[in-house]
Amino acid sequence: MKYLMLVCTDPNYTPGQDDGAPDVEDWVTETDGKGIRLMGSRVRPASDATTVRVRNREVLLTDGPYAETKDQIAGFDILECADLDEAIDVASRHPMAWAGMIELRPFWPDED
C-alpha cells in the first residue's frame, strides 16, 4: 500500500541538535535501499507558499500557508509499505519525528 508521508517540522529546530535524532541521509539511504521510499523531496519554506481557494467562482490567493501553526510542511515522501504498521515504523525512524511530526495518509486504492 502506498502512503504519503508529510514531513512537518518546527521552523526553529536546527537539524543536528544533540537530541539523539537519526541522520536524515541515513534514513533516506536505508529506505531507498529497501525499496520503501519511492520518491521524496524537501519543499520551500511556508513563506513561499501560495494558498488557492475558489469561493463563489472567484479564485482567491493568499501568500503563505493556509494554517497558522507551529509545525510546517518541510517535505514529503511516498512510501510503499505492506500496511500501516510498517509505515508507522518507517516514519518513526525519520529525524523530523523527533522534532516535528510526520503525517501518514494512505492513497486511495487504484480502481481497475
Residue pairs with C-beta under 8 A, 6 or more apart in sequence:
1 80
1 81
1 82
1 83
1 84
1 87
1 106
1 107
1 109
2 38
2 78
2 79
2 80
2 81
2 106
2 107
3 78
3 79
3 81
3 84
3 87
3 104
3 105
3 106
3 107
4 76
4 77
4 78
4 104
4 105
4 106
4 107
5 40
5 76
5 77
5 78
5 79
5 87
5 90
5 91
5 94
5 102
5 103
5 104
6 73
6 76
6 102
6 103
6 104
6 105
7 73
7 74
7 75
7 76
7 77
7 94
7 96
7 100
7 102
8 71
8 72
8 73
8 74
8 96
8 100
8 101
8 102
8 103
9 71
9 72
9 74
9 96
9 99
9 100
10 70
10 71
10 99
10 100
11 45
11 46
11 72
13 99
13 100
15 21
15 24
15 95
15 99
17 99
19 98
19 99
20 98
21 95
21 98
21 99
22 93
22 94
22 95
22 98
23 95
24 94
24 95
24 96
27 93
27 94
27 95
28 37
28 40
30 93
31 37
31 77
31 79
31 90
35 80
36 79
36 80
36 81
36 86
36 90
37 77
37 78
37 79
38 77
38 78
38 79
38 80
39 77
39 78
40 75
40 76
40 77
40 78
41 75
41 76
42 74
42 75
43 73
43 74
43 75
43 76
45 72
46 64
46 65
46 72
46 73
47 64
49 63
49 64
49 65
49 66
50 61
50 62
50 63
51 61
51 62
51 63
51 64
51 65
51 66
52 59
52 60
52 61
53 59
53 60
53 61
53 62
54 60
65 72
65 73
71 100
71 101
74 96
74 100
79 87
79 90
79 91
79 104
81 87
81 90
84 104
84 106
87 104
88 104
91 97
91 102
91 104
92 102
94 102
96 102
